[in-house]
Structure formats: structure tokens, C-alpha cells
Amino acid sequence: MLSFIFLPKTSQYNLRMKRVKFLVFSLLLLLTCSNQMMAQKDYTTFVNPYIGAGGHGHVFVGANVPFGAVQLGPMNIYKGWDWCSGYYYDDKVIIGFSHNHLSGTGCADLGDVSFMPYSGAMRTLRGDDHHLNGAASSSFSHENERVAPGYYAVKLDNGVKVELTTTERVGLHHYTFTEDGTPRVLIDLVNGIGNTPYEGYIRKIDDTTIEGYRFVNGWAPQHKVFFYVKFNKPFKSLNTFMNDTPAGLDELQSREVKGVISFDDNDKDVMAKVALSSVSCTNAKMNLDQELPGWDFNKTHQLAVQKWNDKLSTIDIEGTPRQKTIFYTALYHTFIAPNLYCDVNGDFRGIDDKVYTGNHFKNYTTFSLWDTYRTLNPLFTIIAKDNVGDMVNSMLSIYDQNGKLPIWPLYAGETNCMPGYSSVPVIADAYLKGITGFDANDALNKMISTATNPKQNGVADFMRYGYIPADSRGEATSINLEYAADDWGIALMAKKMGRMDDYNTFLKRGSSFELLFDKKINKVHPKMKDGSWYEPYNPFLANHRDNVGDFTEGNGWEYTFMVPQNPDGLVALHGGDMPFIKNLDQLFVAKGDLGEGAPPDVSGMVGQYAHGNEPNHHIPYLYVYAGAQYKTAAKVRMLQEKFYTDKPDGYCGNEDCGQMSAWHIMSALGIYQVNPSNGVFVFGSPLFKKATINLPNGKTFVISSPNNNDKNVYIQSAKLNGKNLKNAYITYQDIMNGGSLDFSMSSKPNKNFGSSKENRPVSAK
């Protein structure tokens, strides 16, 4: 039986207020719990670092933190191209755990300061895959291996369990020796990744401490790595070796240095902290003391996981488990490089081999700029904006050291690898997007100085002829097209700064692709010094022939569309929308022989389109500039499904320090910046029903497509912040203001969406 009690009005009011307060409290508690759940979401569980470790992906496998100076991971015997990162998924032998690695590059280097634990008789031989008896190396299997962001573990077949984690500048090792015999650690300063030491040094300081250095000639002409090591257990001896020849105790300086640390037979659980510096052993010690004073492996590991979650949580997606694995692994790869290249006090060694002190910015290295200027660096302006100013200052500092802006800088070396001065569009893009923290006038002066430096590859010819003649140097046409894309960024930056003479000069240079376009064949065509076309010309050939008129890792078909700075100008060169669309359609179906000796980088082929190499990455989005956005949608969705998987060979080409991954990230969001320096993002085909970009300014930009699925790949309509959007693009400022972009998707194309000229993106001039 229910009883009803009638209260006076005052009591009823008080009761209502209590109920309201309770409801408010409950809602606040619910929101707090929801926020805590979001904060506790572990995005690292979606990451599979093996993706790209097979095939030709060349990605780093090991422990690190975002943009860390240390990448601590296993190293196989170096056997060539597919071992550029030091580790290849199909390999079965580990020769050591070294403290720096490249990720996704097409050239090899680093692998400095390798530690290899083992038990039993003292040995230093590396051995080979078929002869490990008497060697320090060990076989292993993936069944006994675990890798995740900030963590690597393996039980070697020699009986040692290895766990690794890191801070920014310090690697933390944990070894468990399960076999009988004396526990030992080989410190190998000889074997790296495709490089040769020219000087090494190791010295015992006390019975828990050693220090040393490794100086190397490699892909980077020279780099120097100093290290400082602390063990948590006293060791009995440090035996030194000149390669594999005994050389005494406690100290050795030589070209080929190895050392063996031996512990008491009962010390089966050993930890080591290894700090790196480009400056000195003293600075390495400083890095160790400040970053990792204790011995708590689990705490260090969890801090690394937290740092990864801070970066991975910048984009939250709703998708299938497989989609999340592919996406968050790609996002993980984008934060491996560039790498911190300074000590905790800011000191670093420059390309001129001088030590720079008193720096007010974080110095970075490992800029794969020819690759990353296309997508990764524009992505950083959205999700890593706070890092961009320091990256730009690092590039400007390299100019001060080397007399030109960087091309492909690695540690204290300029590799001069790849055509273009590709730091230029990165700096221009940052400035044009309002990113501060660097001197813009100084930056523009250095950009212009680099672009007019006659010692720069092909610049003198470029300034003399207005193009780079095919009979002046190899890869001339590719170099020219890269310079044109770079120079367009100089022009836009100069215009915004009111420097109109510079604007006019570099806008003309940025339009030099027009001089190389042969309207008779609708292709870019290498041109000779006398103004004639290079003949015989086969736009299918991608091999280097006679060092004349050829292309960089590509062919004439692909490079015809290497005009990201002015796609509407390229459309006009073709004679309008339809001829352009016809030629672009042909690119994806044309069949022809790349030629004997074509570089393996030209991979991921769809017709003559090569998704495995970066100059192609903007090409599927060019349809938007001719009013055929629906064709971009179809091509992008096809490429996503075809060339990004959750397997070790999940990339169709070199991952290239995050560029291959960045293409997937931007394309999965449904937006892509074609022009590397103008902040316009054209629409493709969003992959997820919902994606939330958590912006550095605390705002969010939500991209939704509720009816999205495998068949509904075409955009029917779009809304920006609830208002109908007829344009087939948005701007950088639209994103950074926060808000929402809503797509309505269908299995049938809406050929009218973005087709009108007023709704297409236009290259800023």
C-alpha cells in the first residue's frame, strides 16, 4: 500500500530543490566519469608496430616516445634495402639492441651503440644467419616478441628475456638471464645500419658506469654519438676488443671498438640506462640524470604510454577494429620523426661540427622533407601545431650552419638526398597559417638565398633558362618541377609580407612547369638547352638512362601531374576540364614498361600512378580542380582499401618518416591539402562515420558521415557548422576555428557537387 504525504508549499519547494541539486550533481558526476573515461582511453592498444615492418615499408620497430631522440630497438644483420630501419619482419636473427633508428626511409644509417645480452663464454663475433655458434647474436621468433608504443620485449633463443622502454633521450634496458653461465652484455660500436665507424671509444668509470662514443661515416656524411651508461648492478669487468681481437681492460679508443661487460654469475636480473648526446659524454650524463634518475621500469614505460596517448588522442575515430588498427598505427608512425636533436639544456652539434649552446628552441633532425612536405607537415600544423615553430627554427639554424636550408638533414650531416629545397614550402605553409615562434623576415631571406644559390643543384641553369635543361644534368625535369612547387610558396609568403618584387619573381619561377608541358602529347616533356624537346622520349620509362632527361623515381606520366602548387593552371594547359580529366583518367589505366633498372620506389602501381612514391600522392585529388570531385572520391577510397592493410606488408612502399601514413590519415578524414603552402583542403572520401580532431587550442573539429560504408563512397552534399556547403573544399582556418563538417554519402556519385567553377578550389596567386 502506497502512502501519499502532502507537504506544505515551503517543504515541497525544498524537496524540489533537493531533487534538482541531486540531478545536477548526478549529471556532473556522469560528465566527470565520461571525461575520465576519455582521458583513460588507451589508443596505444590499437597500434600494431609490425605494420610496415615487412614488404618495403622499412618502419622502425622498438621502443620510443613521440619525436624522441632515442629509438631503442632490435637490429638484424644488415642485408640491404629492406633493412634500412635495422629490422625486417622476415628476419630471424638479432645482433643487438641499438639506440637510434630511421623509420621508413629508402636509405640506411644509424643503429648506434648496440647492446647484446647473453650468457656463458665471452664472445663478440656477430656471426651470420646460418652460423651463430660462437657468436654473440641470437635467433628469435615473433611468438616470443611483443611490441607496442613505448615498449619492446623479446625472449631470445639464447635464453635472455629483454624488455626496453625509453624517455626522450634515455633508453632503459631490463634483462633476465635464464640460462646457466656468466651474464654478459656486448657493447658493439662497430656494427650499425649500413654505415662505417671511423672512431670509437669506451671507458669504465666505476663498477656500474661506462661512457664512450661512436663517430660514423654513412648516408649522413658524418655523425657523432656520445653515450653514458649506468647499470643497476656492479659488473666484474669490462673487456675491450678491437673488433673481435682482445685489446685489454677498462678503456679503448680505436676505429672498431667493442666491449663486454661481465656480471657475477648470480646476477640474473640486470638493468641498464643508456643516455645519448651529440655533444659530449658529460652532456649524455646530464640527460640521464635529469630524464631518468630512478630505476622504475614500469613507471618509465607508463610515462611513455601516456606520451603516446597524448599524441594519438589528437584524433578520435569511430570505426571497425581493423580500421582503428590501420589508422592509429599510421598516426603512431607520423610521430616517430622528426627527432629531437638537442640535450636537456638545448645544446646540439651542428652540420658544421660545431656545438651550439644557449638555444631557445628545441632542435630537431631527420627531416625527410621531399616526402613529408606534401602531407605530413601540413598535418602537423593541425595536430602538432606547438611543435612546428621549433621545427622551422631547426631548419633556419641549419642555414646558419650550412649556408642553405636543409634538403634531407640527418644528425650532424646533410645527405643532399632528393631534388628540391623542400624545407621552403614547409616554412611558407607555417607562416601563411599564422604559426609563430620564428623570425618571418629572416626565414624569407633564407628561403630566397637558398633558391638563388648557384651551388644548389640546377639553380644556375634554372635562373639562366627559366627551366632546367635536360642536357644539363640528370633528373633535370623532376628537379625543375620540385623547385617550381617550392618557389610558389616563396611567392605567397612574399606577397603576404608586402615584398612584391620577390612575389613576382618567384610566382614566375613557380609557373615554369608551363615551359615543360608539351601540348602535342599532353605530357611533361624534358627540354634541351636550345629549347627543343628531348628525343626520343618515352613517358613510360622510369629508369635512369644516359643521365639525361630522366626523372627522380618516376616517369613522364607521373610527373606530368607534379604541379600541386597550381592545379587549375595545369587544367588550363590541357585546354580545359575535359581534356585534363581524360588525361588523368588515362594515368590510372595506362600500361607500359617502366624500363630495365627502374627504381623499386616506383611501387603501388595503378596504371602509371605509383602510390608507393610521394610525388604521386596529391594526384588523385586533382579531379576536384576540374569539377569532378566524385572521381577523386572513387580513386581515394580505392587506394585506401588497396594499399593500407593491417599486415606486416601493409604499406606499398617506403613509409618515409610518416608521409605514407599521413596520406592515409588525411584521406581517411576526407580532406587533403594539395598545394603544400596555401592551407586549402579539398574533399576526397571520408572513411569513418565520425572523426573528432582535438585541436591544440582546446577546440574540436568533428567530421561526420553517418551513412558512410564500403559502398557509399561518394559525397552527395556537405554542411559546415550546420550550413549547406557547395564548395568541394574547406580552409585551414575553418578547421582550427573548431566546429563540424557533415557529409551525406551515397553509392551513386553526385556529379554536380563541387562542379561549378565558383565551388572549386583555386590556387592562390
Secondary structure, 3 states (H helix, E strand, C coil): CCCCCCCCHHHHHHHHHHHHHHHHHHHHHHHHHHHHHHHHCCHHHHCCCCCCCCCCCCCCCCECCCCCCCCEEEECCCCCHHHCCCCCCCCCEECEEECCCCCCCCCCCCCCCEEEEEECCCCCCCCECCECCCCCCEECCHHHEEEECCEEEEECCCCEEEEEEECCCEEEEEEEECCCCCEEEEEECCCCCCCEEEEEEEEEEECCEEEEEEEEECCCCCEEEEEEEEECCCCCEEEEEECCEEEEECEEEECCEEEEEECCCCCCEEEEEEEEECCCHHHHHHHHHHHCCCCCHHHHHHHHHHHHHHHHCCEEEECCHHHHHHHHHHHHHHCCCCEECCCCCCCEECCCCCEECCCCCCCEECCCHHHHCCCHHHHHHHHCHHHHHHHHHHHHHHHHHHCCCCCCEECCEECCCCCCCCHHHHHHHHHHCCCCCCCHHHHHHHHHHHHCCCCCCCHHHHHHHCCCCCCCCCCHHHHHHHHHHHHHHHHHHHHHCCCHHHHHHHHHHHCHHHHHEECCCCEECCECCCCCECCCCCCCCCCCCCCCCCCCCCCHHHHCCCCCCCHHHHHHHHCCHHHHHHHHHHHCCCCCCCCCCCCCCCCCEECCEECCCHHHCCHHHHHHHHCCHHHHHHHHHHHHHHHECCCCCCECCCCCCCHHHHHHHHHHHCEEECCCCCCEEEECCCCCCEEEEECCCCCEEEEECCCCCCCCCEEEEEEECCEEECCCEEEHHHHHCCEEEEEEEECCCCCCCCCCHHHCCCCCC
